[in-house]
Amino acid sequence: MTLNEYQQLALRTAGDHGDFDRTLMYTALGLNGEAGETAELVKKALFHGHNLDRDKLKKELGDVLWYVAVMADALDLPLEEVARHNIDKLARRYPEGFSHERSRHRSE
């Protein structure tokens, strides 16, 4: 499945939140909530002695991806375009791959 195919399938369950502003607010808040749930699972594993539950993390990462796909659609952006833009940005920032030195002294 391509990212654009995923986005189209995700939109089947997106519902109608009204206008652009409400859709943007809904997706931004949902994305933040799901990212928080992801962070909570990692925090509990690293600091509270819980086992790292990979199945739950996979579910939460899927929920994050769903909100990203729906928000991108609201912005008229194919998900593959968002992904490509990110990879291009990272290639410019780290042309030889990640380095701590380039991270500390970025020109962007």
C-alpha positions in Angstrom: 0.0 0.0 0.0 1.3 3.5 -0.8 1.0 6.4 1.5 -1.6 8.0 -0.8 -3.6 4.8 -0.8 -3.5 4.7 3.0 -4.7 8.3 3.1 -7.7 7.5 0.9 -8.6 4.6 3.0 -8.2 6.6 6.2 -10.5 9.3 4.8 -13.3 6.7 4.7 -13.5 7.0 8.5 -12.7 10.7 8.9 -16.3 12.0 9.1 -17.3 15.5 8.6 -16.2 18.1 11.1 -17.7 21.1 9.3 -15.5 23.7 7.8 -11.7 23.8 7.3 -11.0 25.5 10.7 -12.9 22.8 12.6 -11.3 20.0 10.7 -7.8 21.5 11.3 -8.6 21.9 15.0 -10.0 18.4 15.3 -7.0 16.8 13.6 -4.4 18.9 15.4 -5.9 18.1 18.8 -6.3 14.4 17.9 -2.7 14.2 16.7 -1.5 15.8 19.9 -3.6 13.3 22.0 -2.3 10.3 20.1 1.3 11.5 20.3 0.8 11.9 24.0 -0.5 8.4 24.4 2.6 7.1 22.5 4.9 9.1 24.8 3.1 7.8 27.8 3.7 4.2 26.8 7.4 4.9 26.3 7.6 6.8 29.6 6.0 4.0 31.6 8.5 1.5 30.0 11.5 3.6 30.6 10.7 5.1 34.0 8.0 3.1 35.7 9.2 -0.4 35.1 6.5 -1.5 32.6 7.2 -3.8 29.7 7.4 -2.0 26.4 4.1 -3.0 24.7 5.0 -3.0 21.0 1.4 -3.9 20.0 0.0 -0.9 21.9 2.7 1.3 20.4 1.9 0.0 16.9 -1.8 1.0 17.5 -0.9 4.4 18.8 1.5 5.0 15.9 -1.3 4.0 13.5 -3.6 6.6 15.2 -0.9 9.2 14.8 -0.6 8.4 11.1 -4.4 8.5 10.7 -4.6 12.1 12.1 -1.6 13.1 9.9 -3.3 11.7 6.8 -6.6 13.4 7.5 -4.9 16.7 8.3 -2.9 16.5 5.2 -6.0 16.0 3.2 -7.7 19.0 4.8 -4.6 21.0 3.5 -5.0 19.5 0.1 -1.7 17.6 0.5 -1.2 14.0 -0.7 0.5 12.1 2.1 3.3 11.0 -0.2 4.0 14.7 -0.9 4.3 15.4 2.8 6.7 12.4 3.2 8.8 13.4 0.1 9.1 17.0 1.4 10.3 15.8 4.7 12.9 13.4 3.2 14.1 16.2 0.9 14.5 18.6 3.9 16.5 16.0 5.8 18.7 15.3 2.8 19.5 19.0 2.6 20.1 19.2 6.3 22.2 16.0 6.6 23.6 15.3 3.1 25.9 12.6 4.4 23.4 11.2 6.9 22.8 12.4 10.5 25.7 13.9 12.4 25.8 15.4 15.8 28.0 18.2 14.5 25.6 19.3 11.7 22.7 19.0 14.2 24.4 21.5 16.5 25.4 23.9 13.8 22.5 24.0 11.4 22.2 26.9 9.0 18.5 26.5 8.4 
